[in-house]
Amino acid sequence: MASHTPGAPVFAQPADLPEWALRSVDLASTRLGAKALFASDDFFAEVARMLNPEPAQFVPGKFDTNGKWMDGWESRRKRVAGHDWALVRLGVKGVIRGFDVDTSHFTGNYPPAVSIEACVSESDEVEVLKAANWTEILPATPLGPNAHHLLECASDAAWTHLRVNIFPDGGIARLRVYGRPVGGLENAAPDALVDLVAMENGGRAVSWNDASFGSSAAALMLPGPGKNMGDGWETRRRREPGNDWCVLELGAPGTIEKIEVDTAFFKGNFPDRCSVQAAFVSGGTDRSITTESMFWHTLLPEQKLAADSIHTYVEELAKLGTVSHVRFNIFPDGGVSRLRLWGKVAAK
């Protein structure tokens, strides 16, 4: 049976992520609304590419009008004092646990060092951000060629914008900002019905048994409706007994009152049925939680699914009280675009 590293983010990342990254989401994902706002110089490769969700590529023989095409942000060779830098708006405000500063395919043109500053701002205007009160959350750190640099951050504050400094110039293929969103559920009214598993609310994919086509199970929690059949979680055709599944952590513990299973764009490949199990988990690792999930109580018994449809369940749900994790089962295999778990945040 195909398997995937528990907790890995939406798109392919380094195989051995540290625990702080496994328990985080990428706050700089464009799928969450992150945006590169400005670069002091991006002559060779525009800064927006640095946030692309797909892994960086190298295309031999591809050139543009300024030189070799590179998949990332690359500034020209600096011939004056100073260093290059870029401004990035995070997709959601969040507490940052660390970074992946990826120099994949940058060999003779990577920056020797990077530092990262952060601020909180209501504005994306470059002039406003230039004058903002910036706090260094990653001191100047050496970089090497063609490598993922997994760098932990000690800051406990929540931030909205980053200033990425490279010394003195060069290229970064990808920037991933691992952390947890804040504000989405922390500020929810006691009786408000919110999507407890939404990625922008801190929901996280813990593990899944297969993701052979397109995105991982984390795609189920992305904002907005799916855009096409590639924008969802789809498993391979199962050729043996059993079923496919994923384990998801809620942004905050709560009581689930309504479930929506959206099979948008999945027509000849939607699952025949689905079910949901749930539990309140107070400890353990992603691996132990995945093992325990086989024995969690049933929140939603098996339900028939249809092609390209939103399925809503209310009366069918068991009253399990406060839960922190769910196991979403699909039978026997197939694709689902989005999963919404509407409920109320548990009182602290």
Rosetta blueprint (number, residue, H / E / L):
1 M L
2 A L
3 S L
4 H L
5 T L
6 P L
7 G L
8 A L
9 P L
10 V L
11 F L
12 A L
13 Q L
14 P L
15 A L
16 D L
17 L L
18 P L
19 E H
20 W H
21 A H
22 L H
23 R L
24 S L
25 V E
26 D E
27 L L
28 A L
29 S L
30 T H
31 R H
32 L H
33 G L
34 A L
35 K E
36 A E
37 L E
38 F E
39 A E
40 S L
41 D L
42 D L
43 F L
44 F L
45 A E
46 E L
47 V H
48 A H
49 R H
50 M H
51 L H
52 N L
53 P L
54 E L
55 P L
56 A L
57 Q L
58 F L
59 V L
60 P L
61 G L
62 K L
63 F E
64 D E
65 T L
66 N L
67 G E
68 K E
69 W L
70 M L
71 D L
72 G L
73 W E
74 E E
75 S L
76 R L
77 R L
78 K L
79 R L
80 V L
81 A L
82 G L
83 H L
84 D E
85 W E
86 A E
87 L E
88 V E
89 R E
90 L E
91 G E
92 V E
93 K E
94 G E
95 V E
96 I E
97 R E
98 G E
99 F E
100 D E
101 V E
102 D E
103 T L
104 S L
105 H L
106 F L
107 T L
108 G L
109 N L
110 Y L
111 P L
112 P L
113 A E
114 V E
115 S E
116 I E
117 E E
118 A E
119 C E
120 V L
121 S L
122 E L
123 S L
124 D L
125 E L
126 V H
127 E H
128 V H
129 L H
130 K H
131 A L
132 A L
133 N L
134 W L
135 T E
136 E E
137 I E
138 L E
139 P E
140 A E
141 T E
142 P E
143 L L
144 G L
145 P L
146 N L
147 A L
148 H E
149 H E
150 L E
151 L E
152 E E
153 C L
154 A L
155 S L
156 D L
157 A L
158 A E
159 W E
160 T E
161 H E
162 L E
163 R E
164 V E
165 N E
166 I E
167 F E
168 P L
169 D L
170 G L
171 G E
172 I E
173 A L
174 R E
175 L E
176 R E
177 V E
178 Y E
179 G E
180 R E
181 P E
182 V L
183 G L
184 G L
185 L L
186 E L
187 N L
188 A L
189 A L
190 P L
191 D L
192 A L
193 L L
194 V E
195 D E
196 L L
197 V L
198 A L
199 M H
200 E H
201 N H
202 G L
203 G L
204 R E
205 A E
206 V E
207 S E
208 W E
209 N L
210 D L
211 A L
212 S L
213 F E
214 G E
215 S E
216 S L
217 A H
218 A H
219 A H
220 L H
221 M H
222 L L
223 P L
224 G L
225 P L
226 G L
227 K L
228 N L
229 M L
230 G L
231 D L
232 G L
233 W E
234 E E
235 T L
236 R L
237 R L
238 R L
239 R L
240 E L
241 P L
242 G L
243 N L
244 D E
245 W E
246 C E
247 V E
248 L E
249 E E
250 L E
251 G E
252 A E
253 P E
254 G E
255 T E
256 I E
257 E E
258 K E
259 I E
260 E E
261 V E
262 D E
263 T L
264 A L
265 F L
266 F L
267 K L
268 G L
269 N L
270 F L
271 P L
272 D L
273 R E
274 C E
275 S E
276 V E
277 Q E
278 A E
279 A E
280 F L
281 V L
282 S L
283 G L
284 G L
285 T L
286 D H
287 R H
288 S H
289 I H
290 T H
291 T H
292 E H
293 S H
294 M H
295 F H
296 W L
297 H E
298 T E
299 L E
300 L E
301 P E
302 E E
303 Q E
304 K E
305 L L
306 A L
307 A L
308 D L
309 S L
310 I E
311 H E
312 T E
313 Y E
314 V L
315 E L
316 E L
317 L L
318 A L
319 K L
320 L L
321 G L
322 T L
323 V E
324 S E
325 H E
326 V E
327 R E
328 F E
329 N E
330 I E
331 F E
332 P L
333 D L
334 G L
335 G E
336 V E
337 S L
338 R E
339 L E
340 R E
341 L E
342 W E
343 G E
344 K E
345 V E
346 A L
347 A L
348 K L
